[in-house]
Amino acid sequence: MALEAGKIRNVGVVGHGGVGKTSLVESLLFAAGAVTRLGKVDDGSTTTDFDPDEVKRKISINTSIAYCDFKGHRINLVDTPGYGDFIADARAGLRVVEAAVVVVDAVAGVQVQTEKVWKFAGEFELPRAIVVNRLDRERSDFFRTLESLTRRLKGRVVPVHVPVGEESGFRGFVDLVTQRATLYADGKPTDAAIPAEAADRVKEWREKLVEAAAETDDDLLAKYLEEGSLDEAEMIKALRAGISQGKIVPVLCAAATKGIGSQALLDLIVHEFPSPLDRGEVGGTDLKAKQAGTRAPDAKAPVAALVFKTLSDPHIGKLTLFRVYSGTMRADSTLLNPRAAPRSAWGTSRGCRARRRRTSRRSAPARSASPRS
């Protein structure tokens, strides 16, 4: 597959620890055909949790990268840790992507690290989408979680899905844009009409979605106030612009371990999220230029597209910097040395460096107790 700059999507997957980020990444890879079986965190068989410590503890410790090709686009997924001890890696991952998927547990709602990664994404002015995951779990509630999102997170949070079924009976969702349902049986999706049980909810939230789309443009808002509605083409165009500019944060339904919602999220990433050329150079360059009142970098200039680590050695990995040059991609590798790496490319922190130092000390041979000769 030839890589064109406009058809690359670099997406950070962030959220509180234990909300199913790695399972969601695995589900996306499976839905796109990048892997032939759906790995599970409990089995230690997921693509992005491959470190022995991650497999043993069943949590993400390092930022990992996976990619898939979907509808002619290359999607690079940056799976980040969510636990407090490793949250600095989430910020480093968000520094080098163009958009973020924030995963929230349908039982717990917004948690401490959810708010932190939300602030990180806001710091880099990243477009975001929220995935309410684990809707098949006991005591899960999409609308209670939605209330938590609107109360605790800044931004215009608007659902684009309404779930069909609850807890163990969760079997799919209704797309509020197309007003069609996607129902799952044995992991396979089927298109269907809106179920009667969800009709009232769909009508209520569809109106709110149209209103949110209209508010992204003054002309559309005037038309909406005059006519009371927008046609589907106008709404889709407004939503895409609003999401890519960060004016609207869409909320999607998912049960990653069952593959529910994965294809819809892939579609959103491809159609609504920006490419590296749309965002310009990453790593804060555009933000600094904006704050200084200077012109942003030319779109034809080299654009940092993605940074990731390869753990070929327990203590000295490699930093691989991908840059997009006139629509082509090349990779430059160097030893993992935060001081030597470009600051715009590697969002390191004291916490990351300190953790590496602690690991090195633990693995170093014990010093002899005998006096020096």
Secondary structure, 3 states (H helix, E strand, C coil): CCCCHHHEEEEEEEECCCCCHHHHHHHHHHHHCCCCCCCCCCCCCCCCCCCHHHHHHCCCCCCEEEEEEECCEEEEEEECCCCHHHHHHHHHHHCCCCEEEEEEECCCECCHHHHHHHHHHHHCCCCEEEEEECCCCCCCCHHHHHHHHHHHCCCCEEECEEEECCHHHCCEEEECCCCEEEEEECCEEEEECCCHHHHHHHHHHHHHHHHHHHCCCHHHHHHHHHHCCCCHHHHHHHHHHHHHCCCCEEEEECEHHHCECHHHHHHHHHHHCCCHHHHCCCCCHHHHHHHHCCCCCCCCCCEEEEEEEECCCCCCCEEEEEEEECCEEEEEEEECCCCCCCCCCCCCCHHHHHHHHHHHHHHCCCCCCCCCC
